[in-house]
């Protein structure tokens, strides 16, 4: 029989033995211990896994693109931009890690529900089997011992599920608060170069092909200002 069939049998046998209210409470707690939308939790977990993977791909692309971007750029502004990109990549890396941690928390909650379901289904099945024997033997002492044992087992199942869920939810709240922190606000924007004359190009080969001849004898200053632009 399935779980609901076992619960129905427990109620019917319990009522026949004069324990109607007790077995109704028992089966109600069994059903409550099974509550939870594991399908939605799995969908959310998969979504956060996708977020983490997308961030990782973005980090790889940025790492691949930066050397080419900086190949023909030097000076203070170039150094400032490199430092700025390092900060941006650090924030993205952190958010990617947080996405993975959120996925693990959701998986922990889902697994706690699934474990409780399995345990309760086994308990309902064994209880129904035991009640058949007890009612057939008209054994009130056996009934009392069975009921006490079932409630004790339910206490254990609920405790394990509750502890796992509370720990995971507390971690989710911490991570949600961390994601709410605007890490990017702590990053100074790329410094604007102070251009005193027209710009030039650092690579001789690049300059020979792209720099206008009118700029061949110019000198530039690309020192960043004291403070970069804030992204706030």
N, C-alpha and C positions, 0 to 999 in steps of 0.2 A: 504494500500500500504506500501511497504518498503521504507527505507531511499532513495535509489537511484531513485526509482520511484517518490517519492515526489520532489526530486531535479529536475528531468526531467520536471515534471509538472510546477514547479516554473519558470524554464527557458522558457518554451513554453508560459505560461500565461503572464510572464513579457515582453517577446518580443512582443507578440500581443498587449500589452498595451503601447509599445514604451519605455520600460525600459530594453532593452536587455542587454546592457553592465553591468548595475547595478545588475541585477539578476544573471548574470554569475559570477560576483565578489562575490556575496552573497553565492551562492552554492559552489564556490571554497573554500571560508573560512569555510563553514560547513564541507566540506570533509577534509580540513586540520586539523580541530579541532578533527577529528576522527582518525587521523593517530597514529600509535603506535602498536608495536608487543606485545600485552598483553600475548599471549601464551608463548613467549620466556621469558618475565619477570616472569611469574609464574614458569616456569621451573627453572630459575636461583634462584628464591626465595626458591623453594623446595630444591634445591641443597645446599644452605647455611643452611637451616634448618637441613639437613642431617649431614652437617659438625658439627654444634653445638651439635647435639645428639651424634655423634661419640666422640667428645671431652669430653662430660659429662660422657659417658660410660668409657672412658679411665681414667678419674679422679676417678671414683668409683672403678675401678680395682686397681689403684695405692693405693688408701686409704685402700682397703682390704688387699693388699699384703704387705704393709710396716710393720705392726706389726709382721707378721711372719718372715720377713726378719731380723728384728732387735732383735728378741727374744733371740738370743744367741750371740749378738755382743754388746760390750760396750767399753767405752773409748772415747778418743778425735776423732778418725777417725769415730766411729759410730755416735757421735754427729754431726760431720761435714757432714756426709752423710745425716743424718736426716734433717739438715738445708738446704742442697742442694736440696733434694727432695721437701721440702716445697716451695722453690723458683720455681722449675720446675712446680709444681702443680699450683702455683700462675700465672705463665705465661700461662699455658694451660687454666686455668679458665678465664683469661682475653681474650684469643683468642676465647673461646667459647662464651663469652658475645658479642664480636665483630661480630661473625658470626650471632648471633641473631639480632643485630642492623642492619647489612647489609640486612638481610631478610626483616626487617621492612621497610627500605628505598625502596627496590624494590617493596614491596607491596604498599607503598604510591604512587609511580609513576604509577603503574598499576591501582590502584583505581582512580587516577586522570584522567587517560585516559578513563576508563570505565564510570566515572561520566560524563565527557565531551561528550562521545558518546550518552549516554542516553539523556542528555539535548539537544543536537543538533538534535537528532532524533525527539524528541517532538517538537522542534522549527520548523523543516522542515515540519512536519505534520500539525501543526497549521497554518504555513505560506501558505502552499498549499491550505488549506481550506479557509483562508481569501482571497487569491487571486481569488479564484473562485467567491466569492461574489462581490469583488471589480470590477473585469473585467466585470461581468454580469451587474453591475449597472453603468459601465463606470464612475467611481468616481475617478478622478485624485487626489483629495485631500486625499481621503482614501488611495490611493496607496502610496503617499508620506509619510503619517503617518506610514503606515505599514512598508515601507522600512526603515525608520529611527528607528522604534522600533526594527526591526530584527537586524540591525547592532549594536544597543545599547546592545541587548541581547547577540549577538555574542562577543562583547567586554567583557562582564561580564564572559561568559563561558571561553574565552581564558585567561582572567586574573586569574581566580581561578585555572585553570589547570597549567598555567605557574608558579604561585607562589608556588604551591605544588611541582611541578617538580623541580624547582630551589632549593628549600629548601632541598629536598631529595637528589638531585645530589651533593649539597655542602656537605651534611653529608656523602655521599658515598665517596667523595674525601678525607674527613678528615679520615674516617675509613680506606680507602685504604692506606693512608700515615702512619697511625698507624700500620697497618699490615706489612707495609714495614719496620718499625723500628725493628731492631733485638733485641727484648726484651731478647732473650736468651743470647745475648752478655754481658748483665749486670750480668749474673749469674756466680759466681765462681764455677768451677768444684768441685767434691767431693775431699777433701784433701787426699793426699797419706799418709798413716801412716808411721811413722819413726820406722822401725822394728829394734830393737837392738838385739833381740834374736828371736828364733822361736816363732810363734804365739801360743796362748792358747785359750781356750774356756771359756766363762763366766759362763755358766750353768753347775752346778755340774753333773746333770744327763746326759746332752749332752756330757760333757767331759768324763764321765766314759765310755761312749759307743764309742766315736769317737776319742778322743785324744790319740796319740801314747804314750805309757808309758815313752818313752825317754824324753818327754816334761813335765812330771809331775812337775819337780822342776824348770822350767824356769820361768823367768819374762819378760814381754814385755812392751815396751812403744808404745802407739798408739797416741801420741800427733801429731796433724796436723801441717804442716809447717805454717809459717806466712801468706802466701797467697796461696789460692787454685789455681789450674790450671784454666786458662781462657778458655772459649769455643770460643773465637774469632778465 
